[in-house]
Amino acid sequence: MSDTETHRFDPIKATAAYQMVAEAIEREITAGRLRPGDEIGTEAELVGQFGVNRSTVREGIRVLEQSGLVRRETGRKLFVCTPHYRNLSSRMSRAMIISAVTFRELLETAMVLELGAVEAAVANATRQDIAALNANQEQAEAAVANPSDLAQIDTKFHELIARISGNRVLQLAREPAALLFFPTSEMICRKVPQGGRRMVDAHRQIIDAIDARDTERARVWMRRHVTDWRKGFERAGRNIDDPVEHAFDHDPSFQPGV
């Protein structure tokens, strides 16, 4: 019998007790039996319920706090809360870096999600939403020569489009890739002379299309806007097939939102 046949199975690893505590509470939350705002109890009460020691419960609660599922309030009581999408997104972004995803993959994902977001934004935008987009555009015009500020304004522009779409699943889905994708805008605006101006002009066209309820025009300009990112990225001397993690080596100023 070969070594492969004699070592067919991996050793069984027991789940740590604190993970079992965290998973048990999370199951109650995801099943809807515990809802945001509901009281879970105190650490002392959970020790009695789970039959484990205080440090095990404390470590399990720490895991849930880091996930944004549980918060502490005065009196040491623990409550269920809704995790902010940023908490979820940053964890997914780190997973993408560890998985060595490439900028090409980010581009392809952004193209799909940003087109979906702008199409829904055309259908759902209110006058207040248009005003918010125009305010963002004014900031962009004022920052066109400042790559750092303009990159942040561009990120906010796309966040606004996603929010206006009215689709929370879309918002959650686009954010992990966006945290890695859009910070590169600063590099592009810094290294490609026409990059900032083209970005701002595209924003104007997209806003006007949303305001006019012109879905096709909005899609055309969002596609051009995302495609421009690729052109600028390559003109800045970067390889679109590089893993995202290489950004740290090639451009120390690149700081993904993780």
URZI-V29747 format. One record per pair of residues at least 12 apart in sequence whose C-alpha atoms are under 10 Angstrom apart, sorted by the first residue. I is the first residue (numbers start at 1). J is the second residue. Records with the same first field share a line. If there is no record, write none. Layout:
I->J  J
//
This chain:
16->56  60
17->50  52  53  56  57  59  60
18->52  53  55  56  57  58  59  60  61  62  63
19->56  57  59  60  61  63  64
20->50  56  57  60
21->46  47  50  52  56  57  58  59  60  61  63  64
22->56  57  58  59  60  61  62  63  64  65
23->60  63  64
24->50  60
25->40  60  61  64  69  70  80
26->64  69  70  80
29->69  70  80  81  82
30->69
34->79  80  81
35->69  79  80  81  82
36->69  70  79  80  81  82  83
37->70  71  78  79  80  81  82
38->70  78  79  80  81
39->70  71  72  77  78  79  80  81
40->70  71  72  77  78  79  80
41->72  76  77  78  79
42->57  72  73  75  76  77  78  79
43->55  56  57  58  61  76  77  78
44->57  58  76  77
45->57  77
46->58  61
61->78
64->80  83
65->78  80  81  83
66->83  87  88
67->82  83  84  87  88  91
68->80  81  82  83  84  85  86  87  88
69->81  82  83  84
70->82  83
71->83
84->172
85->168  171  172  173  175  176
86->172  175  176  179  257  258
87->176  258
88->172  175  176
89->172  173  174  175  176  177  178  179  257  258
90->175  176  177  179  180  256  257  258
91->176  258
92->173  175  176  177  179  258
93->175  176  177  178  179  180  256  257  258
94->176  179  180  245  256  257  258
95->176
96->176  177  180  243  244  245
97->180  243  244  245  246  256  258
98->243  244  245
99->243  244  245
100->242  243  244  245  246
101->177  241  242  243  244  245
102->239  240  241  242  243  244  245  246
103->177  180  181  184  230  233  238  239  240  241  242  243  244  245  246  247
104->230  239  240  241  242  243  244
105->177  181  240  241  242  243  244
106->176  177  178  180  181  182  240  243  244
107->177  178  181  226  227  229  230  240
108->226  227
109->173  174  177  178  181
110->174  175  177  178  181  182  223  226
111->222  223  224  225  226  227
112->174  223
113->162  170  171  173  174  175  177  178
114->158  159  161  162  170  171  174  178  219  222  223  225  226
115->215  218  219  220  221  222  223  226
116->161  162  165  167  170  219  222
117->158  159  160  161  162  163  164  165  166  167  170  171  174  219  222
118->158  160  161  162  163  164  165  206  207  209  210  215  218  219  221  222
119->161  162  165  210  213  214  215  216  217  218  219  222
120->161  162  163  164  165  166  167  170  210  215
121->160  161  162  163  164  165  166  167  207  210  211  213  215  218
122->161  164  165  206  207  209  210  211  212  213  214  215  216  218  219
123->164  165  166  210  211  213  214  215
124->163  164  165  166  167  210  213
125->161  163  164  165  166  210  211  213
126->164  210  211
127->211
129->160  161  163  164  210  211
130->160  161  164  207  208  210  211
131->207  211
132->157  160  164
133->156  157  158  160  161  164  203  204  206  207  208  210  211
134->157  203  204  207  208
135->157
136->153  154  156  157  160  203
137->153  154  157  200  201  203  204  207
138->153  200  204
139->153  154  200
140->152  153  154  157  196  197  199  200  201  203  204
141->153  196  197  199  200  201  204
142->200
143->196  197  200
144->189  194  195  196  197  198  199  200
145->189  190  193  195  196  197
146->186  189  190  196
147->185  186  187  188  189  190  191  195  196
148->183  185  186  187  189  190  253
149->186
150->185  186  189  196  199  200
151->182  183  184  185  186  187  188  189  190  196  199
152->182  183  185  186
153->200
154->182  183  185  186  196  199  200  203
155->178  179  181  182  183  185
156->182
157->203  207
158->174  175  178  182  203
159->171  174  175  178
161->206  207  210
162->174  175
176->257  258
177->256
178->256  257
179->255  256  257  258
180->244  245  247  254  255  256  257  258
181->229  244  256  257
182->229  256  257
183->253  254  255  256  257
184->229  232  233  247  251  253  254  255  256
185->199  229  232  233  254
186->253  254  255
187->232  233  236  251  253  254
188->228  229  230  231  232  233  234  235  236  237  238
189->229  232  233  236
190->236
191->232  233  235  236  237
192->231  232  233  234  235  236  237
193->232  236
194->232
195->228  229  231  232  233  235  236
196->232
198->224  225  228  229  232
199->224  225  226  228  229
200->225
201->221  225
202->218  221  222  223  224  225  226  228
203->218  221  222  225
204->221
205->217  218  220  221  222  225
206->218  219  220  221  222  225
207->221
209->221
237->250
238->250  251
244->256
//
